[in-house]
Amino acid sequence: EQSAKTTTKKKVKTTKTTTSESKSASESKPATEPTTATRSSETATGNDSVNSESKTDSPPPTRDAIIYPHPTTPSATESVEPAAKIAGPWSAELIYSPWDLIVPSKYGFSVDYIPGKTGFSFEFLRSSFGVPFYVTDLGKISDTRISALGRTFFGDSFNLSYGLSYMSIHVQLGDEYLKSISGGYYPGIEGLKLDTVGPAVGLGNRWIVADHVVIAVDWISYSQPLLILKREHPFTDKTGSEDQRSQVDRLLNVASYFPRITLAKIQVGWAF
């Protein structure tokens, strides 16, 4: 019996020792690894941090993106088109042409369509002069020019214009001429009319300021009458003065083929 008791005590003592070693091992074991949910949370937090830094570092929108939200606004990788393309392809301008043959100081208007490096223009110009500079004692002379032009741009503003011009000269004879008519007065005899058409070419610049305001100058333009459409001169058939007949004939001959040269034609308008 005494031997059995001794054996039992040894077994109990061994069990206590094993339990103590297990507790000690569990206390010395490092903390468990983070769970999958914890890792996902940390990853999401890191991504948010990176995204926030990317947003902070992105540059602010450019001035062009704010002021010119037009679909044709050129990007940084595209070539720069004429100024008219930023504001819009259409424009309308008032024109003043101080140095213009045959009759100077013409006024008029133009309508343009310029979507890119090439475009089109329609011009109307007219002037009248009460004190003739070529034939004395004329009552009045009117000069009208209508042009259909193409425009090609070299750079942002410099451009070449080319097309056709219709030119009309109307002369109102004065009293000194009408006195020479034999057989009395005839209705419409005081008027002379000459209509011609020919090519036109010019060089100029065109700018857009304040987003939509168009300022343009055609520095030099040249129109050459080639085809006579109408030539009416009833006075030369009715006058009894050979000298006045020859003066009117000279005027019509000069107007028929004299080149129309224009310098510093100014245009101001609005692009849309």
Summary of the structure (lengths in Angstrom):
residues: 272
radius of gyration: 45.7
end to end distance: 119.3
largest distance: 177.5
contacts: 767
relative contact order: 0.13
helix: 31%
strand: 41%
